[in-house]
Amino acid sequence: MTSQLQTVQARDQHLPRGEWWRQAAIYQVYVRSFADGNGDGVGDLRGVRDRLDYLRGLGVDAIWLNPWYPSPMAGGGYDIADYRDIDPVFGTLAEAEALITEAHTSGIRVIIDIVPNHCSAEHPWFQSALAATPGSPERARFWFRPGRGRDGELPPNNWISRFGGPAWTRVTEANGQPGEWYLHLFAPGQPDFNWTDPAVHAEFLDVLRFWMDRGADGIRIDSAAILVKDPALADGAEPVGPGSAEKYYTDRDGIHEIYREWRRVTDAYPGGRVLIGEIRLPDHERFARYLRPDEMHSAFNFDFLRCPWDAHELRDVIDHTLAAHDPVGAPATWVLSNHDVTRHVTRYGRSDTFDVGDRQHGAALDLDLGTRRARAAVLLTMALPGAVYIYQGEELGLWEVEDLADDLRQDPMFVRSSHVDPGRDGCRIPLPWSGGEPPFGFSPAAGADAPWLPQPQEWSRYTVEAQAYDEGSMLSLYRAVLQLRRVEPALASERTPLDWLHARPDVLAFARGDAFACMVNLSTEPVALPECAAVLLASCPTDGRSLPGDAAAWLRLT
């Protein structure tokens, strides 16, 4: 493994202690929808391995793969039945090991997804708990509790699942009688672990070692702030809803000790292994506590992802993000889309560009406007200090697919919400690679099954093949941005300060160092560029004297 790591460390020499993650460009691979290598209509590890040259050519430093473990898919793969194996639909453990090796050879690091809050109802531990009696060690690993009411017919409390419906499900005991209830903050097929049990701590430390022994460079920690629950399981506030009990299971005392354990394991491995948290907290100071030097290395920035296309709002989020990270010495992260939210080309093409969880399904959409803003947003994002995440397909300018037939939707959020929430399938449509008809090279041409979710015919103009040699395409823009970001001295380190420049209220302008600036015009009218600047790169054609509306440029200050 040492020789493999030397390849990916070669370009990190300017970073202290090999801290590659501080300024990395990380590409999110939703394996199921990335590339199908065996023709069954589902993306797999063979498909990822076949596309490593594409990822290397794009210019990313690392890939983050969504869960690839054995799973009945009750929660899109986040219901894990075995943390030490690969789901057969994706491949084998040997293929996962080969992928890590080949990625390292290509100069790409690999981050995997681990889910510590819950597992699958098919996990051996939970199956043992179902077969055991109340009060047993097997049930102590989860939150089994007797129900309320005369015959225990009511849930232990009024918590609501994040996917809708009660957060408790009652089991049938071995004698055939209704018995205890178990907690699941997500789908019933995702029972929550009880982190007061030492066996849970030991199990996950072993899982970390298992994957780091196989060369994983980082761990993305799903739902990282909700592991510890109120031991009294108190009722949530009225009116009862999905967020009414948040304070009883989010950011509780004891959570930081867990990640200090994980950090000690991570630090024992060479090569700059990292812990990356999925943490959603409104309090910036409490968020930053997870990034202290003995806990996680970085965490996702949801405030930026959800920010509207508004100069004042964006500047406020950027300032607060940098201010929160500075005291703990952690790098910020910047992301525009992921597998859980509406693609930003669609969000930016609507009159309301603020994402607070409402998918605005079916709202009026100006795709040209959304694309124009998305092109500007990538220049803004990649000029900011810190790491950036790219969700697969955003480099192609893909939009949210909203016209899926109900019988094709697979996200449990759609079912659990009684078909009110359309779910997240629209941002998980398989990628278009080549050709003029579906499956657009997603699967091998001969005898392949249809993709697990249908692709729109309009994507024929958005394939990798169609964009690769088009200098005006979104793909060409991403390649240019990522290449320049790597070689531009002002962007080589996240420690190069950001200094805001004087600009009108609907324009963002900032310098990184003495010679580089980024300017984003969020108005509809052109604005003058600084006289002392030359355009290095722009999101749309410019005459060098002014910047059109909804556009961005990287500038050389002379």
C-alpha positions in Angstrom: 0.0 0.0 0.0 3.0 2.3 0.6 3.9 2.4 -3.1 0.2 3.1 -4.0 0.1 6.0 -1.6 3.3 7.5 -3.0 1.5 8.1 -6.3 -1.3 10.1 -4.7 1.0 11.9 -2.3 3.3 13.2 -5.0 1.2 16.3 -5.7 0.6 17.0 -2.0 4.1 18.0 -1.1 3.2 21.7 -0.5 0.7 20.6 2.2 2.0 20.1 5.8 1.8 16.5 7.0 0.2 15.4 3.7 -3.0 17.2 4.5 -4.4 16.6 1.0 -8.0 16.9 2.2 -7.7 20.6 3.1 -7.9 21.8 -0.6 -9.0 18.6 -2.4 -11.6 18.4 -5.2 -13.7 15.3 -4.3 -16.1 13.7 -6.7 -19.1 11.9 -5.3 -19.8 8.5 -7.0 -23.4 7.3 -6.4 -22.4 3.8 -7.5 -25.8 2.6 -8.5 -26.1 5.4 -11.1 -22.5 6.0 -12.2 -21.7 3.3 -14.7 -22.9 -0.3 -15.3 -20.1 -2.7 -16.1 -22.0 -6.0 -16.4 -25.2 -4.9 -18.3 -27.8 -5.5 -15.6 -28.9 -1.9 -15.6 -27.4 -1.1 -12.2 -24.1 0.8 -11.7 -21.3 -1.3 -10.2 -17.6 -1.4 -9.2 -16.6 -2.6 -12.6 -18.2 0.5 -14.1 -16.3 2.7 -11.7 -13.0 1.0 -12.5 -13.7 1.4 -16.2 -14.2 5.1 -15.8 -11.2 6.0 -13.6 -9.5 7.5 -16.7 -12.4 9.9 -17.0 -12.2 10.9 -13.4 -8.4 11.4 -13.7 -9.0 13.5 -16.8 -11.6 15.6 -15.0 -9.0 16.5 -12.5 -10.3 15.4 -9.2 -8.2 14.4 -6.2 -10.5 11.8 -4.6 -13.8 10.0 -5.0 -16.4 9.4 -2.3 -18.5 6.3 -2.9 -22.0 6.0 -1.4 -22.6 2.8 0.5 -21.6 -0.3 -1.4 -22.4 -2.9 1.2 -24.9 -5.8 1.2 -28.3 -4.2 1.7 -32.0 -4.9 1.0 -32.2 -1.2 -0.2 -35.0 -0.2 2.2 -33.0 3.1 2.6 -31.2 3.4 -0.7 -28.2 1.4 0.6 -28.0 3.2 3.8 -29.6 0.2 5.5 -26.4 -2.0 5.8 -26.6 -5.7 6.4 -22.8 -6.3 6.5 -20.3 -3.6 6.9 -17.4 -5.8 5.8 -18.6 -6.9 2.4 -19.9 -5.6 -1.0 -23.4 -6.0 -2.2 -23.4 -8.6 -5.1 -25.3 -6.1 -7.3 -22.2 -3.9 -7.1 -19.5 -6.6 -7.2 -17.2 -8.3 -4.7 -14.9 -7.4 -1.9 -12.0 -8.3 -4.2 -13.3 -5.8 -6.8 -13.5 -3.1 -4.1 -9.9 -3.8 -3.1 -8.9 -3.6 -6.8 -10.8 -0.3 -7.2 -8.9 1.2 -4.3 -5.6 0.0 -5.8 -6.3 1.2 -9.3 -7.6 4.6 -8.1 -4.4 5.1 -6.2 -2.4 4.2 -9.3 -4.4 6.9 -11.1 -3.5 9.4 -8.4 -7.0 9.4 -6.9 -7.8 8.8 -3.3 -10.9 6.8 -2.1 -13.4 7.8 0.6 -16.1 5.3 1.6 -19.4 5.8 3.4 -20.0 4.4 6.8 -23.4 4.5 8.6 -23.0 4.4 12.4 -26.5 5.5 13.4 -28.4 2.5 12.1 -28.1 -0.8 10.2 -30.4 -2.9 8.1 -33.2 -5.0 9.8 -31.4 -7.9 8.0 -28.2 -7.3 9.8 -27.2 -10.4 11.9 -27.2 -8.3 15.1 -30.7 -7.2 14.6 -31.9 -10.6 13.6 -30.4 -11.9 16.8 -32.1 -9.2 18.8 -35.5 -10.1 17.3 -34.9 -13.8 18.3 -33.8 -12.8 21.8 -35.9 -11.8 24.8 -36.6 -8.4 26.3 -33.6 -7.2 28.4 -31.1 -9.4 26.6 -27.6 -8.3 25.5 -28.7 -8.7 21.9 -31.5 -6.1 22.3 -29.2 -3.8 24.3 -27.4 -3.0 21.0 -30.6 -1.3 19.8 -33.4 0.8 21.3 -35.9 -1.8 22.2 -38.5 -0.5 24.7 -42.0 -1.6 25.9 -44.9 0.3 24.5 -47.2 2.7 26.3 -50.9 2.2 26.9 -52.8 -0.6 28.7 -51.4 -3.4 26.5 -48.3 -1.6 25.2 -50.1 -0.8 22.0 -48.7 2.7 21.8 -45.1 3.7 20.8 -42.7 4.5 23.7 -42.8 8.1 22.7 -44.1 10.4 20.0 -41.0 10.7 17.8 -41.6 10.9 14.1 -39.3 9.3 11.5 -37.3 11.5 9.2 -38.9 9.6 6.4 -42.4 10.3 7.8 -44.6 8.1 10.0 -43.8 6.9 13.6 -40.1 6.4 14.5 -41.1 3.1 16.3 -42.1 -0.3 15.0 -43.6 -3.1 17.2 -42.2 -6.6 16.9 -43.8 -10.0 17.4 -42.1 -12.0 20.1 -41.2 -15.7 19.8 -44.4 -16.6 21.5 -46.4 -15.0 18.7 -47.6 -12.1 20.9 -47.1 -8.4 20.2 -44.0 -7.3 22.0 -41.5 -4.5 22.4 -40.9 -1.6 20.0 -37.7 -0.6 18.4 -36.5 2.9 17.3 -35.7 3.8 13.7 -35.2 7.5 13.0 -35.4 6.6 9.3 -37.3 3.7 7.7 -38.5 0.7 9.7 -35.8 -1.3 7.9 -33.1 0.9 9.5 -33.1 0.2 13.3 -31.0 2.6 15.3 -27.9 1.4 17.2 -27.8 2.1 20.9 -24.4 3.8 21.4 -24.5 3.4 25.2 -23.6 -0.3 24.6 -19.8 -0.9 24.5 -20.3 -3.6 21.9 -21.4 -1.0 19.4 -18.3 1.1 20.0 -16.0 -1.9 19.5 -17.8 -3.0 16.4 -17.4 0.2 14.6 -13.8 0.7 15.5 -13.2 -2.7 14.0 -15.1 -1.7 10.8 -12.8 1.4 10.5 -9.7 -0.8 10.7 -11.1 -3.3 8.2 -11.4 -0.7 5.5 -8.3 1.3 6.3 -6.4 -2.0 6.2 -7.6 -2.2 2.6 -6.4 1.2 1.7 -9.4 3.5 2.2 -8.2 7.1 2.5 -11.2 8.4 4.3 -14.5 7.7 5.9 -17.6 9.8 5.2 -19.8 9.5 8.3 -23.5 9.5 7.6 -25.9 11.3 10.0 -22.9 11.9 12.2 -24.6 14.1 14.9 -27.6 11.8 15.8 -25.9 8.7 17.3 -26.6 9.6 21.0 -30.2 9.7 22.2 -31.8 11.1 25.3 -31.7 8.1 27.7 -35.2 9.0 28.9 -36.6 9.0 25.3 -38.7 12.0 26.2 -41.6 13.1 24.0 -41.0 15.7 21.4 -42.7 19.1 21.2 -46.2 19.7 20.0 -47.3 19.8 17.3 -45.7 16.5 16.5 -43.6 16.4 13.3 -40.3 15.0 11.9 -38.3 17.7 13.7 -40.2 18.1 16.9 -37.9 15.8 18.9 -34.6 16.9 17.3 -33.1 18.0 20.5 -33.5 14.6 22.1 -31.3 12.9 19.5 -29.2 15.5 17.8 -25.8 16.8 19.0 -26.2 15.2 22.4 -23.5 15.0 25.2 -21.3 11.9 24.5 -21.2 12.3 20.8 -17.7 13.8 20.8 -16.2 10.9 22.8 -17.2 8.6 19.9 -15.3 10.6 17.3 -12.3 10.9 19.5 -12.2 7.1 19.5 -12.5 7.1 15.8 -9.7 9.7 15.4 -7.3 7.7 17.4 -7.8 4.8 15.1 -7.5 7.0 12.0 -4.3 8.7 13.2 -2.7 5.3 13.6 -2.6 4.8 9.8 -0.2 6.4 7.4 -1.0 8.5 4.4 -3.3 11.2 5.7 -6.5 9.2 6.4 -9.5 11.4 7.1 -12.9 11.5 8.8 -15.6 13.6 7.1 -18.9 14.2 8.9 -22.4 14.7 7.5 -23.4 17.2 10.2 -26.4 19.5 10.0 -26.5 22.0 12.8 -27.8 25.6 12.9 -25.3 26.6 15.6 -22.0 27.3 13.9 -20.0 27.1 17.2 -21.5 23.7 18.0 -20.8 22.5 14.5 -17.2 23.5 14.8 -16.7 21.3 17.9 -16.8 18.3 15.7 -13.8 19.6 13.8 -11.4 20.1 16.8 -8.0 18.6 16.2 -8.8 15.3 18.0 -12.1 14.7 16.2 -13.1 14.9 12.5 -11.0 16.4 9.8 -13.8 18.1 8.0 -17.6 18.2 7.5 -20.1 19.0 4.8 -21.3 22.6 4.5 -25.1 22.4 4.1 -25.6 26.1 4.6 -23.8 26.8 1.4 -25.5 24.0 -0.5 -28.9 25.4 0.4 -28.1 29.1 0.0 -30.2 31.0 -2.5 -28.7 32.7 -5.6 -28.3 36.0 -3.8 -25.1 38.0 -3.3 -25.9 39.1 0.3 -27.0 35.6 1.4 -24.0 33.9 -0.2 -21.5 36.4 1.3 -23.1 35.9 4.7 -22.8 32.1 4.4 -19.2 32.3 3.2 -18.2 34.6 6.1 -19.9 32.5 8.7 -18.4 29.3 7.3 -14.9 30.7 7.4 -15.4 32.2 10.8 -16.7 28.9 12.3 -13.8 26.9 10.9 -11.0 29.2 11.8 -10.8 28.8 15.6 -10.5 25.0 15.3 -8.0 25.1 12.3 -10.2 23.1 10.0 -10.8 23.7 6.3 -14.2 24.7 5.0 -16.0 22.6 2.4 -18.2 23.8 -0.4 -20.8 21.7 -2.3 -23.6 22.6 -4.7 -25.4 19.3 -5.0 -25.5 15.7 -3.7 -27.6 12.6 -3.8 -30.2 13.9 -1.3 -31.1 17.3 -2.8 -32.5 18.7 -6.0 -29.7 19.3 -8.6 -28.6 22.9 -8.5 -29.2 23.5 -12.3 -32.9 23.0 -11.5 -32.8 25.0 -8.2 -31.1 27.9 -9.8 -33.6 28.0 -12.7 -36.5 28.7 -10.4 -37.8 32.0 -9.0 -37.2 30.6 -5.5 -33.6 29.4 -5.4 -33.5 28.7 -1.6 -33.4 25.0 -0.7 -34.9 24.3 2.7 -35.9 20.7 2.0 -39.0 21.6 -0.2 -38.2 20.1 -3.6 -40.6 22.5 -5.3 -41.5 19.6 -7.5 -43.1 20.8 -10.7 -42.4 24.5 -10.1 -41.7 26.7 -13.2 -38.2 26.2 -14.4 -36.0 28.2 -16.7 -33.3 25.6 -17.6 -31.1 28.1 -19.5 -31.0 30.4 -16.6 -30.3 27.6 -14.1 -27.5 26.4 -16.4 -26.0 29.9 -16.7 -26.1 30.3 -12.9 -24.6 26.8 -12.3 -21.7 27.7 -14.6 -21.1 30.9 -12.5 -21.5 28.9 -9.3 -18.7 26.5 -10.1 -16.2 29.4 -10.5 -17.4 30.9 -7.2 -17.2 27.5 -5.3 -13.8 26.5 -6.5 -12.2 29.9 -5.8 -13.1 29.7 -2.1 -10.6 28.4 0.5 -11.1 24.8 1.4 -12.2 21.5 -0.2 -14.9 21.2 -2.9 -17.3 18.3 -3.6 -18.7 17.6 -7.1 -21.8 15.4 -7.3 -21.6 13.1 -10.3 -23.3 14.6 -13.3 -23.1 18.2 -12.2 -20.0 18.5 -14.5 -22.4 17.6 -17.3 -25.0 20.2 -16.4 -27.6 17.6 -15.6 -30.9 18.7 -14.2 -33.4 17.1 -11.8 -35.6 14.6 -13.6 -39.1 15.3 -12.2 -41.4 13.5 -14.6 -40.8 10.0 -13.3 -43.9 7.8 -13.2 -44.9 7.0 -9.7 -44.5 3.3 -10.2 -40.8 3.8 -11.0 -39.9 5.8 -7.9 -37.9 3.8 -5.4 -37.0 6.3 -2.7 -38.7 5.3 0.6 -39.4 9.0 1.2 -42.0 8.8 -1.6 -43.8 5.9 0.0 -43.5 7.0 3.6 -44.9 10.5 2.8 -48.0 8.9 1.1 -46.6 10.1 -2.2 -46.5 13.8 -1.1 -42.7 14.1 -1.2 -41.5 12.9 -4.7 -38.2 11.7 -3.1 -34.7 11.9 -4.3 -34.8 9.6 -7.4 -34.7 12.6 -9.7 -31.1 13.4 -8.8 -30.1 9.8 -9.0 -30.8 9.1 -12.6 -28.0 7.0 -14.3 -25.4 9.1 -16.0 -25.3 9.6 -19.8 -21.9 8.7 -21.3 -22.3 8.3 -25.1 -24.6 7.8 -28.0 -28.0 9.2 -29.0 -30.4 6.9 -27.2 -30.8 5.6 -23.7 -28.9 4.0 -21.9 -26.4 6.5 -23.4 -23.4 4.2 -22.7 -24.4 3.7 -19.1 -24.6 0.0 -19.7 -22.7 -2.2 -22.3 -24.6 -2.0 -25.6 -25.2 -5.7 -26.3 -28.0 -7.3 -24.3 -28.0 -4.8 -21.5 -31.0 -4.4 -19.2 -32.7 -1.0 -19.1 -31.2 1.3 -16.4 -32.8 1.0 -13.0 -34.2 4.5 -13.5 -35.0 5.9 -17.0 -33.0 8.6 -18.6 -34.6 11.5 -20.5 -34.1 11.5 -24.2 -33.0 15.1 -24.0 -29.8 13.9 -22.3 -28.4 12.9 -25.7 -26.9 16.4 -25.9 -25.4 16.1 -22.4 -23.4 12.9 -22.7 -19.7 12.9 -21.9 -19.1 12.1 -25.5 -21.1 15.1 -26.8 -19.4 17.5 -24.5 -15.8 16.3 -24.4 -14.6 18.4 -27.4 -17.0 21.3 -27.1 -15.1 24.2 -25.6 -18.3 25.8 -24.5 -19.7 22.8 -22.7 -20.2 22.4 -18.9 -17.7 19.5 -18.9 -15.0 21.6 -20.6 -15.7 24.4 -18.0 -15.2 21.9 -15.1 -12.1 20.5 -16.6 -10.6 24.0 -17.1 -11.6 25.2 -13.6 -10.2 22.1 -11.9 -6.9 22.3 -13.9 -6.4 26.0 -13.1 -7.4 25.6 -9.5 -4.6 23.1 -9.1 -1.8 25.2 -10.6 -2.9 28.7 -9.6 -0.7 29.7 -6.6 -3.4 31.6 -4.8 -5.7 28.6 -4.8 -3.1 25.9 -4.0 -3.7 26.3 -0.2 -6.8 26.9 1.7 -4.8 29.1 4.1 -4.5 31.8 1.4 -6.8 34.4 2.9 -10.0 35.6 1.3 -10.4 39.4 1.2 -13.6 41.0 0.0 -13.3 43.7 -2.6 -15.5 46.7 -3.0 -18.4 45.9 -5.3 -22.1 46.8 -5.8 -24.6 45.0 -3.6 -25.5 42.3 -6.2 -21.9 41.4 -7.1 -19.5 39.3 -5.1 -15.8 40.1 -5.6 -12.9 38.8 -3.5 -9.2 38.4 -3.7 -7.1 35.4 -2.8 -3.6 36.7 -2.3 -2.2 39.7 -4.2 -2.7 38.5 -7.8 -5.9 36.5 -8.0 -9.6 37.6 -7.7 -13.0 36.1 -8.3 -16.0 38.2 -9.4 -19.6 36.9 -9.6 -22.3 39.1 -11.1 -25.6 37.9 -9.6 -27.6 40.7 -11.3 -29.2 40.6 -14.7 -27.1 43.5 -16.1 -23.4 43.6 -17.1 -21.0 45.1 -14.7 -17.5 46.6 -15.4 -14.5 44.5 -14.7 -11.6 46.1 -12.8 -9.3 48.0 -15.1 -6.3 46.3 -13.5 -7.5 42.8 -14.2 -7.1 40.2 -17.0 -9.6 37.4 -17.4 -8.1 34.0 -16.6 -11.4 32.1 -17.0 -15.0 33.0 -17.3 -18.3 31.2 -17.1 -19.5 32.7 -20.3 -18.0 34.8 -23.1 -16.8 38.2 -22.0 -15.2 41.1 -23.9 -12.6 41.6 -21.1 -14.2 44.9 -20.0 -17.5 43.8 -18.5 -19.0 40.7 -16.9 -22.5 39.7 -18.1 -25.4 39.0 -15.6 -25.4 35.7 -13.8 -21.8 35.1 -14.7 -18.4 34.7 -13.0 -14.8 35.3 -13.8 -11.4 34.5 -12.4 -9.1 37.5 -12.8 -5.4 38.1 -12.7 -4.7 41.4 -10.8 -1.9 43.3 -12.4 
